[in-house]
Amino acid sequence: MGNRIISFDQNKAWVNGNEFFGLVEEGSVEAKRKMLDYNGFALPAGVKVPGGKLEPITAKLKVKINDPLALRELNKNRGFVQLKLKGRATVYASTQGVVEDQDVSTRINGFLEEIPTPIYKNGDEISSMELTIHVHFLEVAVNGAVILKVDTTSGEVIPRDLI
């Protein structure tokens, strides 16, 4: 599992509010606690302790885009995207343990590392492509209940013990 907190499999995907753009064949979101060195006076060796923050969060998605026009949506706003995924996912949540469900809604907002520019010719099928997103906002809900949320602008984290 490593630092993976969510794994996706065959999720429908929408970009920037309402534009359906394809299928996330597989993907994951990785998060890691920011650790601080602590060297107490009586300790024989230094230790690492949680610093109350997370390292930058990264989402890696393998997507199958259905419509070449959807690439425009991914290229707007200097690569800032708001994705909504719906489908099967596994969430590693500290309070519930491993949650695996067919009806998981995930929202990911952030910047694409590279703007997607696939080669496309009329009549050709668009091949799958890898997207790396540097996440600013992440929310995972199962049956409408939020089980995981990280909002870097407001500082809100659910569950709190994630950090």
C-alpha positions as CSV (number, residue, x, y, z in Angstrom):
1,M,0.0,0.0,0.0
2,G,2.8,2.5,0.8
3,N,1.5,6.0,0.8
4,R,-1.5,5.3,-1.3
5,I,-4.7,6.5,0.3
6,I,-7.1,5.9,-2.6
7,S,-7.1,3.4,-5.5
8,F,-9.5,3.8,-8.5
9,D,-10.7,1.2,-10.9
10,Q,-13.1,1.9,-13.9
11,N,-14.5,5.3,-12.8
12,K,-16.5,7.6,-14.9
13,A,-15.0,11.1,-15.0
14,W,-16.2,14.6,-15.4
15,V,-14.0,17.7,-15.7
16,N,-14.6,21.4,-14.7
17,G,-18.1,21.0,-13.4
18,N,-20.1,19.0,-15.9
19,E,-18.2,18.0,-19.0
20,F,-18.1,14.2,-19.2
21,F,-14.7,13.3,-20.6
22,G,-14.1,9.6,-20.2
23,L,-13.1,6.7,-18.0
24,V,-10.4,6.5,-15.4
25,E,-9.2,2.9,-16.1
26,E,-7.0,3.0,-12.9
27,G,-5.4,5.4,-10.6
28,S,-4.4,6.4,-7.1
29,V,-3.9,9.3,-4.8
30,E,-0.8,9.3,-2.6
31,A,-0.3,11.3,0.6
32,K,2.4,11.2,3.1
33,R,2.8,12.8,6.6
34,K,5.3,15.5,6.9
35,M,7.7,14.3,9.6
36,L,9.9,16.4,11.9
37,D,13.2,15.3,13.6
38,Y,12.9,15.3,17.4
39,N,16.1,15.1,19.4
40,G,15.0,15.2,23.1
41,F,17.6,15.8,25.8
42,A,17.3,12.3,27.3
43,L,16.8,10.4,24.0
44,P,19.8,8.2,23.0
45,A,18.9,8.8,19.3
46,G,16.7,11.2,17.4
47,V,13.2,10.2,16.3
48,K,10.7,11.4,13.7
49,V,7.3,12.6,14.8
50,P,4.3,13.8,12.8
51,G,4.5,17.6,12.1
52,G,0.8,18.1,11.7
53,K,0.9,18.6,8.0
54,L,1.1,16.5,4.8
55,E,3.6,16.4,2.0
56,P,2.2,17.6,-1.3
57,I,-0.5,15.2,-2.5
58,T,-0.3,13.6,-5.9
59,A,-3.0,11.9,-8.0
60,K,-2.0,9.6,-10.9
61,L,-4.7,8.6,-13.3
62,K,-4.8,6.5,-16.4
63,V,-7.6,7.9,-18.4
64,K,-9.4,6.9,-21.6
65,I,-10.8,10.1,-23.2
66,N,-14.0,9.6,-25.2
67,D,-14.0,13.0,-27.0
68,P,-11.1,15.0,-28.3
69,L,-13.0,18.2,-27.4
70,A,-12.7,17.2,-23.8
71,L,-8.9,17.9,-24.1
72,R,-9.8,21.5,-24.3
73,E,-11.3,21.3,-20.8
74,L,-8.1,19.8,-19.5
75,N,-6.1,22.6,-21.1
76,K,-8.1,25.5,-19.7
77,N,-7.0,27.7,-16.8
78,R,-3.3,26.8,-17.2
79,G,-4.0,23.2,-16.5
80,F,-6.0,23.7,-13.3
81,V,-8.7,21.0,-13.3
82,Q,-11.7,20.1,-11.2
83,L,-12.4,16.4,-11.6
84,K,-15.3,14.3,-10.3
85,L,-14.9,10.6,-10.4
86,K,-17.7,8.1,-9.8
87,G,-17.3,4.3,-9.5
88,R,-15.3,1.6,-7.8
89,A,-12.6,2.7,-5.4
90,T,-10.7,1.5,-2.3
91,V,-10.1,4.1,0.4
92,Y,-7.6,3.5,3.2
93,A,-9.2,5.5,5.9
94,S,-7.8,5.5,9.5
95,T,-11.2,5.6,11.2
96,Q,-13.0,3.0,9.0
97,G,-10.1,0.9,7.9
98,V,-10.2,-0.2,4.3
99,V,-13.4,0.9,2.6
100,E,-14.1,-0.7,-0.8
101,D,-17.3,0.3,-2.6
102,Q,-18.8,0.4,-6.1
103,D,-20.4,3.8,-5.5
104,V,-17.6,6.1,-4.4
105,S,-17.6,9.8,-5.4
106,T,-14.3,11.5,-5.5
107,R,-13.5,15.2,-6.2
108,I,-10.0,16.2,-7.1
109,N,-8.9,19.8,-7.8
110,G,-5.4,20.7,-8.8
111,F,-2.9,21.4,-11.5
112,L,-1.9,18.9,-14.2
113,E,1.8,18.3,-14.2
114,E,1.8,18.1,-18.0
115,I,-0.8,19.5,-20.3
116,P,-2.2,16.5,-22.3
117,T,-1.5,16.7,-26.1
118,P,-2.2,13.3,-27.6
119,I,-1.8,12.7,-31.3
120,Y,-5.3,12.3,-32.8
121,K,-6.4,11.8,-36.4
122,N,-10.0,11.6,-37.5
123,G,-11.4,8.1,-37.1
124,D,-8.6,7.0,-34.8
125,E,-9.4,5.9,-31.3
126,I,-7.8,8.0,-28.6
127,S,-5.4,6.0,-26.6
128,S,-5.2,6.0,-22.8
129,M,-3.0,8.6,-21.3
130,E,-1.4,9.2,-17.9
131,L,-2.3,12.3,-15.9
132,T,-0.5,13.5,-12.9
133,I,-2.3,16.1,-10.8
134,H,-0.8,18.1,-7.9
135,V,-3.8,18.1,-5.6
136,H,-5.1,21.2,-3.9
137,F,-8.5,19.7,-2.8
138,L,-9.5,16.1,-2.3
139,E,-12.9,14.8,-1.1
140,V,-14.1,11.2,-1.0
141,A,-17.7,10.3,-0.2
142,V,-19.4,6.9,0.0
143,N,-23.2,7.0,-0.2
144,G,-23.1,10.8,0.4
145,A,-21.0,10.6,3.6
146,V,-17.6,12.3,3.4
147,I,-15.0,9.8,4.7
148,L,-11.8,11.6,3.5
149,K,-11.2,15.3,2.8
150,V,-8.1,17.4,2.4
151,D,-8.6,21.1,1.5
152,T,-5.2,22.9,1.4
153,T,-6.8,26.4,1.2
154,S,-9.0,26.1,4.3
155,G,-6.8,23.6,6.2
156,E,-9.7,21.2,6.6
157,V,-8.7,17.6,7.0
158,I,-11.1,14.7,7.6
159,P,-10.3,12.5,9.5
160,R,-8.0,14.8,11.6
161,D,-5.7,11.9,12.5
162,L,-4.6,11.7,8.8
163,I,-2.1,14.4,9.7
